[in-house]
Amino acid sequence: MNRFNLVCWNCRGISSGDISNRAHNFIRKFKPLIVCFVETKANEDRVYRFCQKLPADWDWAAILADGFSGGIIVAWNKIIGTVSPVVSSRRALHLVISNNVYSNCLISVIYNASNSQSQRNLWYELSKLSAFNIPWFLIGDFNAITSSEEHRGGSFAYYSRKALNFLNFIEANNLLDLQFSGPKYTWCNNQSGVARRWAMLDRGLINLAWSSLFGSYTLRHLPRLHSDHAPLLFSGFKHISNHKSSFRFENYWIDYIGCHNAVHSAWDFHPYGNPIHAFTHLLARSRSKIIDWRASGLSNLDADIINTENAITSLEVTDSLNADDLPVLEEMYAKLTALQRLNSKKWSQRARMQWIRDGDMNTKFFHNINAPVGTSTPFLKFEISMGLLSLIDVLAALPDDLPCLSSVDCDFLSREVSREEIHMTVLDLPSGKSPGPDGFNAEFYKFFWADIGDQLTDAIQYFFANSIMPFSWGKTFISLIPKKDNPSSVSDYRPISLCNVCYKVISKILANRLKLVLPKLIGREQVGFVVGRCAFDNIIALQEVVHSLEKDYLHPPRMLIKIDIEKAYDTVSWNAILATLTKMNFPSSWISWISACLHSTSFSLLINGQPSPWFKSCRGIRHGDPLSSFLFIIVSQNLTSILNHAQNLGMIPGFCNLLKYNFNHLMYADDLILITHASRRIARNINLCLSIYSNISGQCPNVNKSAVFFPSWFNSRVTKSISSILNFNIASFPLTYLGVFVSPKRLAKQVFNSMVIKITRQCSRWNQSFLSPAAKVVLINYSLLSIPIYYLSVCPVYDTTLQEINRVVRRFFWHKGSNRNGIPAVAWDDITRSKTEGGLAIRNLIHAKHSLMAKNILHYYNYDDFIWVDILHVKYGGNNSWVDVPPAQCSWFFKGLLSSAHKLRSCFWIKTVNPNKTSLLYHPWCLDIPLAFKPTYINSDLDLQSMNLCDFLCNDSWDWNKLFMLFGENFLFFTNKLGVIDCRSSNHWVWSPKSGSSKLASSVYHFLNHNHNWVGWKKLWELNVAPRVKHFIWLVFRGRISTSEYLYSIGLGPRNACALCGLKLETIDHLFVQCPRAIDVWTSVCQKLNISISFLDGFRSGSWITFDGHSLFIKSVIAGL
């Protein structure tokens, strides 16, 4: 059986003839092996009559309804094998299936109750089944959702507690929530108006063992007919490919001498033609030689590992090993280690997660995570628009006030490309990326640079001299990546381009040069891909704009328009790119290079891993091309110039005339926000500007994803009129901008529940027994906590939310698999310490909240040149965290900013002082705190309340005589603590505590999270052993491994003697040093390696790792054993 179909439907009763007809239609149309009906509302007689109509070769089992409530029927085709129905409650019917394909698997059909207590009872009963550790599939009506996104209409409060219990059940049992296609909501109450409700109450859950049964699987939500629930169709099938696989260079081949010989022989050849054609020919020879070597000289890696393991096992089971067997056994161990390293390289290259290199070496988890996901890529129909403007027409239509390059910048861009620049560009290419159509990745270019470097340099220099790009270099695979969960249409996918590395080298050289001049060409409104600018700047600015939009009654009403550019990268006109470069005074050679890169492209879609026929394009730039983002924002500068010109003419007024730099729009790449006065006239002007830009660039707004926002108190009739003019929907706050919720008022705690639920889901997917603690640390820091860290940079998230995230992450870290939660052996506060201070460097979110906000505090204090800083000073003025309180009705962000500033205020100091803007008593201009808070340091006889800091200056420098009067006997103490005087600039604040990090956020975090450290912790993480070994030694030093003594200390068992010798209590020091067995091991190791090992104070104290007499090698040997 290569295909397995199952249909499950909450039919709300089986008495109707429509239900029976649709059941038979399921069997005829989908040919399922199993059909399930829940909430049948049927007694024994009705169940029997219903099942009598099933085909003759089918069998069935049922749970009778309790009156007119509940009931489950499951029917199956007998060809599926031996089926044993099991009933443990009225809410679940289980099938244990055994055959030659699906051996001993479990299918649970669920109809859950609606009240929380009954649901918890079912979760408890089902959790017992996961202990069997066999393939398990749960499907049915769970009567619960997992997040607020899975319902529509009504309040999430009805589902919130059930959702939390449901998520805990999923996480505790290591279940995966199947992605689906079709309608999102599986249930609707079929009422009208505001009483209408939707929810995704029906779903399928699987464990990892079930996912390995099939090459791919899908879950489809069928249309709702004759019931308020949608039927579910599960399809699983084994993928059989008849296509020849494309060539892809495997990184682990580098460890084989045969691969080196193949490459050397391929490049030991001098072809005719220009350097580009010569390089292309030599690359093709390499591919051919490697394929020949792989076919003749490369054995199966998995088979080699199995054979070596079997050989080791056969030697180890021998009762007594003689002296001749020991060298053979050691050789086998070394061979197995080498093979496992090769296998780790192989799977790390194929892994979808780049953190594998820092986590587990090579475990079952990573093989499962790389299993086919089973989603097919639909073939697309491309239409070439013939309505684009010519290059001359575009040039004539461009704004006249576009920024232009200087002659110095032109010379910088067009300078000669050297071999060193090419080599550094190759080394700078990211590793672990998928190769282009030629099959060679960046690792191949880096490792074999000595062989290919000269030819590659000649080829690239030939391109820059002649602006000729061969079509073979411009060939590009397109891989479709889902933009969201459960994609259902082509627009739900993002096309990612897989370019050849030889093309990427040229593109990255151009990009590296271009990014250095972009700040001079791109307006301040655009923060995407410009050096020195950040998306957070626009997010903060927008938060303040939205706050003013709702709270400001003194100025004309404003509106905010969020515009989504439809297929922005895919629709941009090539003529617009070339014309804009020309208008900006780019060198003609540069324009030729860009034109060659654009016109050499051809594409092939990867469909089920196989390339489609090649096709050309006449517009659009490639996702994944290093140059694309820069070209896009250069074209988008036309829109900035158009909108700024409209602002200067009064057609589209800016946000506030009091700003130093007024603005009417904000941009991050293709994310456009317009902020202006709310009027019909301005709406028409906006349409005009967007139309002009659309004609120039070929880019149009997506009316379905764009929206307009108004103050809640604004005239509803005018809002509808403006919405009609713009053809955009009216939306309400909060809005989502660059992944962050933005609202004019404080966000409710429930808004952040989606973040907690997302992290919980990730934990449930990864909460398998295959992950070591070392791998979990990497996962937590670089995946799980990256979600709240992004928020914390711009949004003061509730401490209770951060504590809830910590709870989820802590449970994930200590989880032992097989439904065992594990013992939290070390306090979480200790784990969040840095590694040199005895922790694992998992981030403390509370400290991260203040450390990430510290950067914003300094920007605000120093009046830095950011739009949001200008807005804050216009709205609130300067704020001294030592004496001022947050203004009434200030924004939530500003209140959070001042809260962090108050916590960190003793660490900020004014290094460059403007006496006209500095308080003598209430600013920290000479100490870490203002003088008013340390009166004992100054002369109490002076009337300081009537004095200013200017009174202590002479000719714009310090007046030492007056300072002596101020400080008296403390004068010498203060002479080295005075800042530099500068009357022409603002005060320059700095972070005063010293730190080894150059980044402010890291310095602040270290200050908040600092603790006394022991030198042994640093030495531990320097050992040359596997990460999981370091983690084990870390637990040893903490005294937290499961010895009899430790388990007794926490009340989990009696004090027992050592299981090896039985002479003394089982403690860490006895187990590792004092036990006769341990002594024999250390003696043998010292003799074999001819080294001396001493444990001065036992093993747990760590004296052996701090002992200077032990080299790093000896310490690593001790840890490894």
N, C-alpha and C positions, 0 to 999 in steps of 0.2 A: 504494500500500500504506500504509494508515493504521495498521496494526498489525504488529508484528514479534515473533514468539514463537520462543524457542530453548530446547531441553531438553538438559541435559548430565548424564550419570550415570556414576559409577564402578560398573559392574555386576559387577565381579569375575568376568569370564568370560562368554562369549556362547553356550556350548554348551547351557545349560539351556533347555528350552521355555518356562519361566516368564519368562526374560529376553526372549525373542522376543515372547511375548504382551504383556508390558508395554510393549515398544517400540512395537508397533502400537497399543496403547491410548493411548500418548502422542500419536501422530499423529492418531488419531480424536478424542480428547478436547480437546487443546489446539491442534490445527491449527498446529503449528510450521512454520517455514520451514527450520529447521536442527535436526537431532538429533545429539548427540555421545555416544559411548560411549568410556570410557577403562578401562584395565586389562582389555582384552578377552581376553587370554591365548589369542589365536587365530593360527594360521598362515594361509597364503594360502588353503588349501582351505576352512577354516572361515569365513574372512571372506567369501569369494565366496558360500558357501551362505547365510550370514546376510543379505547384502545383496541376494541374488536375491529375497528375500521382501518387499523394499520396494516401494511403489507404482511403477507404470511411469513416472510423470512425475518420478521422483526420480533423482538421481545421487549418487555417493559417492566418497570417497577414504579411504585407510587407511595406518597404520603397523603393520607386522606385529610380533607379540610376539617377544621374545627368549626362546625356549623357552616356559616357562609364566609369563613375567613381562612386564608392560607391554602395549603395544598400544593403538592409538587408531583409532576409526572415526568419520568425520563424513559424514553424509548430508544432502542439501539438496533442496528442491523447486526445480525448474528455473525456476519463475516468478520467482525471486529475482533473476535476471539472470545476468551472466557471472561464473563462479566459477573462480578459479585456485588450486588447492592448492599449497602450498609447504612443503617439509620441510627443516628445518635441523638437527634432531637427533631422537633416538628419543623425546624427551620432549615435543615440541610439534608440532602440525600447524596450519599457518596457512592461512586462506582469504582471498584478496584478492577483494573483491566490487565489481563495477561495474554500476550501472544508473542510471536517471534519478532515483531517490530517494536511494539510498545509494551515492553515487559515490565510488569508490576508498576503501573502508573495509577494515579488517583485523580478522579474528577469529582469535584464537589459542586452541586447545584444548590444555589442559595436563594431563599426568600426570607429576608430579615424583617423583624418587627420595626415599628416606628418609634417606640419609646427607648430611651437611653439604657435603662437597666436591662431590658431584654437583649439589646444589642451587645452590651458588655458580656452577658452570659454566653451569647453565641461566639463572640471573639475568643472567649476563654476556652470553649469547647473545641473550636477549630484550631487553636494554638497547639493543642495536644497532638494533632495529626502531623504537624510539621516535624516532630521528633523522628518520624519514620524515615526521613531523608530520602524520599523517592520522588520522581516527577509528579508535580501537583498542579492542577489547574482548577481555579475557582471561578465560577461564572453565575450570573443571576442578578436579582434585584437586591442590592445591599442596603437600600433605604438610607444611604449616607453618601455624602460627598467629601472631597478632600480639601477643597479650597473655595473661597468666595467666587472664583472665576467659573465654578461649575454650577452656578445657579443664576437665575435671572428673574427679577420681580420679587417683591417682598424683602424681608430682612434676613441677613446672614445669621443673626442671633439664633434663629430656630435651628440652624444646622451646626453652629460653631462647636458646641460640646461634643456632638456626635462626630464631627469631622476630626477633632483631636483624638478621640478614642479610636476611630477608624485608622488614622495615620499611625497611631501607636501600634495597632495590630499589624499593619502592613510592615512597619519597620521591624518589629520584634520577630516576625516570622520570615524576614528576608524575601519578601514578595515584590514582584515587579508589576507595575500598573501598565497594562497593554495600551499602546497607542492605537488610535482608531481612525477610520475614515468615515465620511458621511456626516449627518447632522450632529451637532455638538451635544445637544440635550436629548436624553432618552425618555424623559417624562414631561408631560404637560397636563395641567389640571383642566384644560379645555374651557376655561372661563374667558370672559371678554373684559377688555378695558384694564384698569389698574389691578383688578383681581387676578389677572392671568399670571401663572407661575410656570417656570421651566426649571429643570434640574437634571443632572447626569447621575441618576440613581442606579443605573445598570452598568456593569462593567465586567472585565475579565482580569484576573490576577494569576500570575504564574510564579513558580520558583525557578531558580537557575537551572535545576536539573530538567525541568520541562522544556525550557528554551533550547536545550541541547538536543532534543528529540528531532527537531526540524531544522532544515536549512534556512527557512524563512517562514514567517507567519503573519497574518493580518487579522484585525478585528474590525468588522464593518457594522455600522448602525443602519439598519434597514428602515424604510418609511413606517411611520406610525399609522396603522389602519386597524379599526375594530377594537382598539384598546388605547389607553392613555400612555402606554409604554411602547418603545421601539424594540423590535426583535434584534438580537445580536447574532452575527454570523462570524464564527471563528474558522479560519482556514490555515492549515499548516501543511507544508509540503517540502519534500527534499529537493533542493536545487540541483539540477543536472545541466551542466553547461557543455554544449557541443562546439564552442568557439575556442580557437587557439588563443592562449593568453599572450598579452603584449609583453615585450621585454621591459623589465625593470631591474635596474642595478641594485643588488642586495648588499648592504654594508658589511655583512659578515663575510662576504667573499674576500674582502681585503686581507683577512687572516690566512688565506691560502696562497702558497707560493705559485700555484698554477694560475691564479688570477693575475698575479704580477707578471708572470711570463707572457700571458696572453696579451696584456696591455703593452708590454715592452715590444713584443714582436709586431703588434699592430702599428705602433708609432715609429718603428724603425723602417720608414718608407718615405719617399719624397715624391708626392704626386705633382702633376702639372696643374696649371691654372692659377687664378689669383688666390691670395691667402685665405679668403673666406671659403672658397670652394675646396681648397686643400684641407682646411680644418674639418669641413663637413665630411669629406671623404675619409679622413683618418678616424673620425668619430664612428662612422659606419663600419670601418674595419675593426675597431675595438669591439663593437657590438657583436659582429660576426665571430671574432676570435673567442670572446667570452662565452658565447652560446655554444661553440664547439667544445671548449674546455668543460663547461658545465655538463654537457651531454656525455663526455667521455671520462672525465677525471674527478667529478664531484659526487661523493656518495650521499646517501640519504641521511640527513642529520638526526632525525628522530630515531631511525633504526640504529644508528651508531650509539646513541645514548642508551637505548634499551639493551643492546648487546653488551655494552660496557657495564651497565648496572647488573646484568645477569652474571657476567664474569666475576665481578666483585662479590656478589652474593655467594657464588659457588666456592670462592676461596674462603669467605668469612665463616661459612657453615662448617668448614673443616674443624674437627675437634682440636687439632694441634697444628699450628703453622710452623714449618721448619725455617731455618735461616735463609734458604733459597727462595721461599715463597714471599718473604717480607718485601724484598725489592720489587717483585712483580706486583704485589698488592699496592705498594706506594706508587708505582708507575700507572696502575689502573686508576687510582684516586686522582692523580694529576691529569690523566687523559679525560676523566669524567668532568673534572672542574673546567678544563679547556672547552670541552663540548658544550657544557652548560652556559659558559660565557658566550660562545658562538650563538647558541639558541636564544640567549637573552638579547643579543644584538639583532637577531632576525626578528624577534617579536616586538622589540622596542621600535624598530623602523615601521612596523605595520600597526603599532598601537595608535588608537585615536586619542590618547592622552600622553602628553609629553613628559609627565612627571614620573613615568615608569623608571627612568634612569636613576632616580633618587629613591625609589621605593624598593619593592621586592625585586629579587634577582630574576626569577623566571618561574611563575606559579600558575596554577590552574586558572586563577582569577583573570589573568591577562589573556589567556587563550580564550576564555569565555567572552571577555569584553570585546574581542576581535572577531567574534562569530558574525556571520552575515545577518543584517538586520531585516532583510526580506522586503524592503520597500523598493518598488520598481520606479525607475525614472521615466516619466511619460515623454514621448517624442513630441517635439515642438514644431509648429508651423511658423516660419519666419516670413514676414512681409517687409519688403524694402520700400520705404516711402520715397516717392519721387518729388515731393513738395518742398525740398530743402533749398535754401538760398545758395547761390553761387558764392565763391570766395570774394569776388568783387562786390557783390550786393551786400554781403555781410560786413565787409570793410566800411562800406558807405553808411551802414546802419549803426555801427558801434558808437558808444558815447565818446565825446571829444575830450573828456576830462579823465580818461584812464591814466593811472600812474605809468611812468616810463622809466626804463633802465638808464643809468648813466653810462658813459663810455668806459669807465673803470669796471663796472659790473659786466659790461659786454666782453671786455678783454678777459675777465676772470672766467666767464662761462665758456668762452671759445678757445681757451688755452689748450695746448697740446696734451694729449692723453699719454701718460708715461706707463712703463711696465709696472712700476711700483704702485701706481694708482689702480691698475687693473688687478694686480695681485691682492692688494688690500681689499678691493671690492669683492673678490672671490672669497676671501677669508671672512668677510663681513656678512656673507649670505647666510641666512638662518639654516641650521641643520634640522633634519627630521621632517622636511617638507616633501610632498609628492613630486615626482619628476614630471617633465613635460612629455610630448609625444616621442622624443628620441630615447627616453627611458633612463637617462643619466641624471643623477641628482647632484646636489652641491657637494656632498661628501666625496664623490668620485673626483670632481675637479680639485678639491682641496688636497686629497691624499696623493693623487697622481700629477700634481703640479709640475714636478721635475720632468715628467714625460711630455706633458701637453702645454706647459706654460708658454714656451716660445711660439708655438703655432697659434695658440689662442691670442697672444699679444699681437702677433702680426695680423691676424684676422680682424681684431677689434680696431686696431689702428688703421687698417685699410677701410673699415666702415667710416670712421670719423674723417678720413681724407677724401672719400668719394661719395658718401651718403648713399651707399648701396646695401640693401638688406635682402638676402636671399629668402624666398618664400618658405624654405625648409626651416629657417630659424624662427620665422613668425608663426609657425603652426602652433595651435593652442587647443588643448582639451578643455571642455567645459564640464565641470561637475556641479550638479544641482544640490545645494545644501538647504534643508528646510529652514524657513524663517521662524516657524512656530511649531508647537506640538500638533500632531495630527493634521498635516497639510492635505488639502483636498483639491487644489487647483495649481496650475503652473505658476500663478502669481504668488503662491505661498513658498516658492523656492528662490534662493539667491544663487545666481550663476557665478561660480568661482573658476577663474582661469588658471590652468596649469601650463605655464610657459616653459619653454626650453631654457636651461641654465645659461647657455651662450647668449640668448637674447636678454635674460635677466641681468647679466653683467653689464651690457650696454645701457639698459634701462636704469640700473641702479647708479651707474656713473653719472648719467644725466640728472637723476633725482637728487643725488648727493650735492651736486653743484647748484641745482635749482632751489633747493630748500634754504640755502643760505641767503638768497636775494629775495625770497618771497615776502618777508616782513616789510620790505620797502614797496611792494606791489599790491598787497592785500589789505583791505580796510580793516579797522579795528573790530567791526561787527562780526567778521569771520574769524573763528577761533580754531577751526579744524585744520590739522596738519601744518600749522604754522609754528615755527620754532619760538618758544617763549610764551605761547598761548595754550590755554587748557579749556576743555569743555566745562569744567567746574565754574569758570568765570562767567560763562553765559547762564548756567543754571542758577547761580546766586543772583545775577542781575535780573533774571526773569522772576525769581521769587519776590524780589523787592518791587518789580513792576506790577506783578499781580496783586500784591498787598496794597499798593497805591491805587490800582484800578478800582478796587472795592471800597477802600477807606477814604479816598480823597474826594471830598465834596466841593472843594474850593475851585478846582480847575474844571474845564469842560470834560464831560464824560469821555472815557477812553474805551477802545475795544482792542482785543488781542486776537490775532488771526494766526492759527497754526496751519502751515501749508506743507503738504507732502508733494515732492516732485516725483512724478510717475516715472519709474524705471530710470532714475537720474543718470547713472553711469552708462546705461545701455542706449540712451537716446541722444546724447550730446553730439552735436554736429562736428565733424572733422574740420569743416570750413570755419566754424566758429573758433575752434582751437587755434588754427593757423592764422586767422585774421586777428585774433586777440594778441597773439605773440608778435605779430607784425606791428600792431598799434602800440604795443608796449615797448617797441624799439629793441626787440631781441635781434641778435645777429642773424644774418641770412643763413649762415652755416647751421645755426641752431634750429632754425625753422625747417631746413632740409633734413636734419637728423630726425626731428619729430615726425615730419611727413613720411619718411622712410619707415619709421616704426609703426605708424598707423596703417599705411597702405600695404604692408607685407603680411598682415594678419589673415589667417584663415582658421576656421573653427571646426571642431568635431565634438559632438555630444557623447559623453560616456553614459551609455544606457545599459544597466545591469553589468557594469564594468567593461563593456565592449564599446569601442568607438563607432560612431555613425559615419556616413559619408561626409567628406569635407565640403564646407560651403564658405563663401566670402561674405563680407559685410562692408557697408559704406558709411557707417556711423557707429558711435558708441566707443567706450574705452573699457579695458579689461579689469575686472576685479582680480586682485592678486598680482597685477603688474606694479612694480615699485613706483612707476612714473604716473600712474593713472590719477591718484588722489590729488597730486599737485596740478596736473592739467585741468582737473575738474574745478578746483577752486580758482584757478586763473580765469576760466570762462565765467564762473559765478561772480567774479568781480564786476562784470558788466551789469549784473542785477543790482549790486551795491551802488554802483555809480548812477544808475537810473533812479533808484529810490532816494539817494542822497540829493540828486538834482531836483527831484520832485519835492523833497523837504525844503530845499532852499527857495523854491518858487511858492511855497505855501500850499502845494497841492496835497501833500501827505505830511502833516505836521509831525514833529518828533515827540518824544515822551515828555520832556521838560526843558523849557528854555533856560532854566537856571544852571543846567549842567555845563561843565567846561566843554564837553563833547556831546552834543545832543544827537539822538539817534532815533530812527523809526523802525529799525529791524535788527534782529540778531540772527546769526547763522552758525551752524556747525555742519560743514560739508553741505549736504543737500537738505538739512533740517532748517526750515525758514520760519521765523516768528516775526510778524508785523505788529508794531505797537503804535497806535495813532488815535486821533480823535474819532469818536463814533458819529458818523454822518453819512448820508446817502451820497453826497458829492464826493467825499473822500473814497468811498467804496468804488465809485465809478473810476476815479483816478487810479486806484489800485489795479483794477481790471486792465486799464490802459497800460500801466507799467509792466504787468505780467504778460500782456499780449506782445509788447515790444520785445521783451526778453525771450519769449517763446519763439518769435520769428527769427531772432538772432541765433539762439542756441539749439532749437529743436526740442526744448524741454517744456513740458506742460504740467500744471498742477493736477494732482489726483483728487477730483472733487469728492470721492467717496471717503478718503482718508483725511481730508482737510476740514477744518472747523473754525468757527468764530465764537469768541467768548465776550460776554458783556458783564458789567456790574449787575448784581442781583436787583438793584433798585432802578435800573434804567427802563425807559419806556418800551413796553413789549411790542407795541405797534411798529416802532422804528426798528427794533431788532429784527423783526420778521422782514421788513422792507430791505434792510441792509443784507440780510442773509439771502434774499431772493436775487439781489443785484450781484452778489459775489458767487452765487450758486454753491455756497458752502452751508453745511448743517450748523445749527446753533447747538453748542455744547455747554456743559456746566463744569465747574471745578469740583474736585481736583483734576488737572490735566497731567498727562505723563510726558515729560520732556527729557530726552536722553536717558531714559530708564528711571527717572526720579519723579515722584509725585510732587506737584507744585499746586499750592492752594493759598488763597488770601488769608486764611485763618489757620490756627494750629491744627495739624492733622490728628485725627483720632487714632488711638492705639490700634484699632482694628485694621487700619490701612496697612500697617506693617506686618499683619498676620500672614500675608502672602509671602513675605520674605522668610518668615519662620517655617511656613509650610514647604516652601521650595527647598530649604536646607534639609528639612525632615525627609522629604522625598529623595533627595540625593543620598542621604544616609541610608535609607531603606534599600536603595539600589546597590550601594557599596558595602552594606553591612553583612559581608560574607566571611566565612571562616578562612578565606584564602589570603587575607591581607595581614601583613605583619604590622606591629605598632609603628615601625619606622615609616612604612608606606602611608599609614594613616596620618602621621604628622604632616607629611607633604600634602596629602589630600586636604586636610583641614585648613592649612595655611593658604594654599594656592588655589583652592576651589571653593570650599565651603565658606570660609571667612572673607573671601574676596567680595561676596555679595553685600554683607553689611559694611565692609570697609569702604566700598564705593559710595554708599549712602552717607556714611559718617563724614566724608570730606565736605559735604555741602548741606547736611541736614542733621539737626540735633535729635537723633533717635532716642526714644524713651529708654531709660536704664532698665526698666522691667522687661522690655523687648530684648535688650542685649543679654540680660540674665537668662531669658528663655532660650535664646540661641546657644548660650554657653551650656545650658542643661542638655540640649539636644546633642551638641558636639561632644560633650563629656561622656554621654551615654554611648555614643558611637565609638569613641576612642577606647573605652574599657570593654566594649562588647566582645565576647569570645566566640560567637558563632553558635549554631545549633540551639538558638533560643537561650543562650546563657549570657546574662548581662555582665558578668565578671565583677570583680571586687575593685572599687576605686582605691588602689593601694596608695596613691600619692595625692595630696591635696591639690586642687586645681590651681590655686594661687601659686604653688611651687612649680607646677608644670608650665605655667605661663612665664616663668622667669627665663632669661636668656640661657643658652647652653653653658656659657662660662660661669653662670651663677647657680648651676644645679638644676635648671629646668630643661624643657624641650623646645622652648622658643615658640610655643603656640601663643597667638596674640591675645592679650588681655583687651577685650573690646571697650571696657570702660576707660582704660588709659589711652587706647587708640582714638577714642572719641575726642579727647582733649588734645592729643598730640597732632591729629590731623587738622583740628581747628586752629592750632597755633599759627600755621602759615597764613591763614586768613586774618588772624589778629594783627600780625605784623604788617600785612598789606594795608589794613585799615589804619593802623597807627601811623604808618609812614606815607600816607596819601599816595600810594603807588598808582601807576597810570593804568588802572583798570576801570571799566565802565561801572562795575558794581560798587567799587570804592567811591567813585564820584557820586553815585546815587545815595549811598549811606550818609555821606557828609552833607549832601543837600537836604536829606530828610531829617537827620538827627544831629548834625554837627559833630564836633569832637566829643569823645566820651572818655573820662578818666576813671578807670576801674577801681582806683583807690577811694574815690569819694562820690562818684556819680552812681545812680541807680538807673536801670533801663527805663526809657521814656514810656509814658502811658500809651497804649495802643500801638506799640512798635511791632514790627514783624516777628514771627517766630524765629526766623534765622538770626536776626539781630539780637534777640534775647538770648539765644543759645551761644552766640559769639561772645557776648558780655559775660555769660556764665563761665565759659572756659577762660576768658581773660581774667576774671576775678580769681579763679583757682590758680592760675599761673602767674599772677601779677608780680610776685616777688622775684621772678626770674627774668623779667624784661627790664632793660636799662637803656637810657638815652645816651647813645655814644656820640652823636653829633648834635649839639644843642643850639636851637634858635631861641635866644632869651626872650624874644617878643611873643613866643608861643609856649613858653614853659613857666609853670608855677614854681615859685621858690620853695614853697612848703609841701606842695601836693603832687609833685612829679619826681620820679627817681632819677635825678640828673647827676647825683654824686654817690648814691648808695643804691643797694638793691630795693630799698623802700624809701618813700619820701621822708624828708626831715621832720615833718609834723608827727611822724610815728616813731621818731628816735630823738626826742627833745634833749636828752642828756648829752648828745654829741655837739650841741651848739650853745652859743652864749645866750643865756636866758635874759640878760639885761637889755638885749636889743628888741625893739618893737618890730618884729618880723611881719606882722600882719599888714603893716603899711608899706612894706618894702617889696620890690620886684627883683627878679633875677638881673635885670638890666643895671640895677644899682651896684652890682659887683663886677661890672665890666669897665674897661678903659681902652678906648680905640679898638673895639671889637675883639678884645682878648681879656683874659681874666685879670682882675685887679687884685694882686696878691695881698696887698695891705688890708683891703676890705675883707678878703676871705679870711685873713688872720683874725680880724675882729669877730668874724662870724663863728669860726671854729675854735678859736682860742688855743688851748693846749693840744687839741686834736688836729691842729693844722697839718702837721707832717703826715698824719694818717690819711688825710683826704687829698693830698697833692697828687697821688698816683691814681686817684679814682675819679678825676674830673674829665668830662668829655671835651671834645673839640668844639670851639665856637664857630658857628656859621649863621650869620644873620640873613642870608639870602635864600635859604632853603628851609624846608620843614624839618622838624626833629627826626632824627634817624634812630629808630629803636632797634635793639638787637637782643638776641637770646644770650643771657650771660653765663649760665653754667657751661663748663667745658665738656666737650664730647669728642669721641673719636670719629664721629660721622659728620660728613659735610652737609647732609640733608637735615633740615630743621625738624621735620616730623620724627625722624629717627632719634635725634638728640633729645627731643621732649619726651618721647616714649621711654628712652633709656633712663632719663631723669626720674620719671614717674614709677618705672618698674625696677629701679635699681635696688640691689641688695648686696650684702657682704658676700664676697665670693671666695671659694677655695681653689687653689691653683690646680688641684687634681681634676676639676671639671673641664677646664680647657684642654688639659692633656688627654682626657678621655676621648674627646671628639677629634683629636689629631691622630688617633691610632689607625693603622692600615688594616682594618677589618671591615666586614660587612656592616651596614647600618643596623641590622637586627641584633648583631653581636654587641654593638655599642649600646643599644637600648637595654639589652640584658645586663650589661655591666652597670649601667646607670641605675637599674633596679637593685642590683647588688649593693652598690654604694648607699642607696637609700634604705637598705635592709628590708626590701619588700618582695623578695622571692618566697615562694610557698614552701619554706622549710617547716618542720614540725614546731620549732620554737616560735616562728612568726604566726602560724595558724593558731597556736595556743594563745598568743598575746591578743588576738582579735576575737577569741571565743569560738573558733571553728574546729577545735579538736584538742585532744590531750597531748601532753609532752611525751614524744616517743624517742626512742633511741635511734641512732643512725641506721638506716636500712641496709647499708653496705657492710658495716663492721659490727654493729650492735653494742659497741663499747661505751659510747657517750651520747649525750643529747644531740639531736640533729640541729646544729646551728650553721650559719653561713661559714664561719671560720673553720669549724670542724669539717664541713662537707668539702671545702675547697683546699684546705691546707693541712689539717691535723689528722684526718682519717688515714689509716694505713694505705688504703687504695689510692688516695690522693697523693700521698708521699711517694708511692711507687711510680705514679704517672710523672710527677715533677722530676724524680730521679732519672727516669728513662729519657725524658726530654732533654735534660741537661747533658746526659752522656751522648745522645745522638747529635745534638747541635753544638756540643762543646761550649756550653755557656754556663753561667752561674746565676741562679735565681734565688732571691731571698725575700721572705715576707716578715718584715721587722715587727709589725703590729697586727699580724693576721691579714686576711684578704679583704674583709669588708671596709676596713679603715682607709684603704687605698694608698697606703704607704708605698706599695710596690710601684704605683704609677707616678708618684712624686719623687721617688728615690733616684738621685742623679747617677747612681751606679748602673742603672738599667738603661740600655739604649732604647730607641724607639722600636727597633726590631724585637728586642726581648719583651718589651711591654705588649707589643702586638701579638707575640706568641702566647703570652700568658692569657690575654683576653680571648684569643681564638680558641684556646683549649678549654 
